[in-house]
């Protein structure tokens, strides 16, 4: 049984669901995306994504008109497998179509690119054996891309990525809830002070880079919340 945290953009609230591996993801229609497909190789008991990501998947599946094989979706930073500010860690990205031929992947890519439902569809030249699309948030804190700036009062999956990283690195946020409150603020400030960063509680480019470069791939720690 997985605990699934969903950020609902319409209400600006975090929602919690409990689903079996063979059940459909929250907000998914017609069982086109099961929990085990979204989980992939993640060993986490807690998964997260956004309502808009699930609705984008529903639209993409309808437009494509056929099953879409999911090779990779959710991952937590300490589990690695992606870049330091990968959208997979935010639960808003999919790498799909690994079982298709090159010609079939081109059809799927064009379907995703022309659908208008994704924030970003990666060029095929960068994805030699899969198609990548995601529902990332803009603008990124770094000019090179990555995560948006988060600060006190923020809510959503990027706050979950932040809390996950801080807890795993030993800076307790008091929970894993996707809400940037007082305890998360205190942890960010402590982290910034110890790493020689500007102590303002704002997680912008430099703080994101520092946290993610430290936490990606280090494995589950005793302080990790799951």
N, C-alpha and C positions, 0 to 999 in steps of 0.2 A: 504494500500500500504506500503510495507516494503522497507527500504533502506538496501541493502545488500552489504557489503564490502568483496571483494575477494582478497586475496593475491595470485598473479600469480608467482609461483616459477620460471617459464621459463623466465620471463621478469624482475623479482625483482621489480614489481610495484603493487600498490594497484589499484583495479578496483571497480567501483561503479555501481550498478544496482538497478532498482526500479521494484518490482514485486508484483503482487496481491497474496493473500493467497492461491488461487487455482492454481497458476502457478507453473511450475517446477523451481527448484533452478537453478541458473546459472551453466553451464557446465553439467547439468544433461541430460541424454538421455532417451527418451521414457516415460517421466513423471513418473518415478519411485520414485521420491522424491520431494514432493511439499513443497512450502514455509511453509505452516501450519504444515506439518509433522516435518520439520527441527526446526521450532520455538518451538513446543511443548507448554509448559505452560508459556513461557516467554512473558512478557507484553511489551518488548522493541520494539520501532519502528525501531531500527537499529540492524541488525544481521551481523555476520561475519563468514567466514570460508576460506579455501584455495582451489585453483584449484585442487591440488593433492588429497585433501580429497574427492572432488566431483568425480574425476576420479576413485578413489578407490571404492567409492560407486557404480559407474556404473559397474565396473568389478565384484564386489561382487554380485550385483544383477543378472548379467549375469551368473556367475558361479553357484549361488544357483538355479536360474531358476524358482523362484516363488516370489510373493510379500513378502516383509519383513516389518512387523509391527514395527514402531518406537515409543517406549515409552518415550524416552528422547534423545534429541540431544543438541541444543543450550541453553545456560543459561548465564546470566551476573552475576558476583560475588555478587553484592549487592542483587540479587534475591535469593541467597543461593541454597539449595537442594543438594549440592555436597561438596566434600572436599575442603580445602583451595586452592589447586593448581590443581583443576580438569581440565582435558582437555576439558570438556564441555564448560567451560568459554572461551576457545580459539576457540570453534566452530569446533573442529576436532574429536569429539567423538560421538559414538552412543550407546545407550542401547536399544536393540531390542528383539523381540520375546516373549514379556511378555504374549501374548495370546496363546502361543504354549504349548504343553505338554512337560514334561521333556525329553522324547525320541526325540521329534521334535527339541527341543533346542539343544540337543546333535548333531543332524545332522547339524544344522545351525552353531554351534560352530566349528565343524570339517571343515565345508566349509570355514569359515572365517580363521581358523588357517592354513589350507592347501593352501589357495588362494595366500599367499605371498604378498598381496597388502596392508596389514595394518602394522603399526609400532609396534602395541601391541594388543594382544587379551588376555583378562583377563581370568584366569583359572575359570572353571565352579564352583569350590569349593568356589569362592569368589562372585559369582553371582547366588544366589539360584533360581531366577525367571526371569532372563534375560540373554542375551549375550552382552558382551561389547567388542567393537573394536574401535580403534582410529588411527589417522595418526599424532601422536605427533612428535615433533622434538627432536633430540638428539644432544649432551649429555645434561642431566639436570644439572642445577646449583648446586643442592643439591644431595649428594650421595644417599639419600633416594628416589630420583625421583622428578618429578614436571616439572617446566618450565626451558627452556634454559636461559642462560645469555643473556641479551640484553643491548645495550649501544648506544652511539651516532652513528648515521648512520644506525642502525638496522631498518628493515621494517618487517611488517607482523602482524599476529594475536596476537602474544605475546606482541607486542608493544601496540596493541589495549587494551588488558587486563590491561596492565600497565597504560595507559592513562585513562581508565575507572576508575580504582581504585584511582588514584591520584585526578582526578576531583571530584569524589564522596567524597573524604576525604577533599576537599577544596584546593587542590594544582593544580591550573589551568595549563593545558598544551596548552591552546589556541585552542583546537580542539580535534577531535577524528578521526584521519586519518591513524593510523598505521605506521607513520613515526617518528622515534626518532630524532627530530631536536633540535634546540636551546631552544625552550620553554619547551619541555619535559625534556631536560637536566637540565634546571634551576629548574624545579619543583622537579625533583628527588633529586638534591643537597639540596634544601630547606628541603625536607622531611627527607633526611638522617641526616642533621644537627640537626633538631628538635627531632629526635628519637635516637640520640646518636650513629648513624651508621657511618661508614667510608664515608666521603664525597668525592666520586670519580666519581659519575654519572653513575656508573656501577651497573646494577640491577642483582646481583648475589643471592646466597642462602639466606643470612641474610636479604637483602632488600626485596626480594620476600616474605619471610616468614612474615616480619613485615607488609607490605602493605596488603597482602591477609588475614592475621589474623585479621586485623582491618576492612577490607571492606566487607568480606563475610557475607551476611545476614543482613546488617544494613539498607537495603531498599533504595529506590531512594531518593536522596537529591536534594536540590535546585541547587547545583553545578554540578549535574550529567548531562552529555551531551548525548542527544538522538536524 
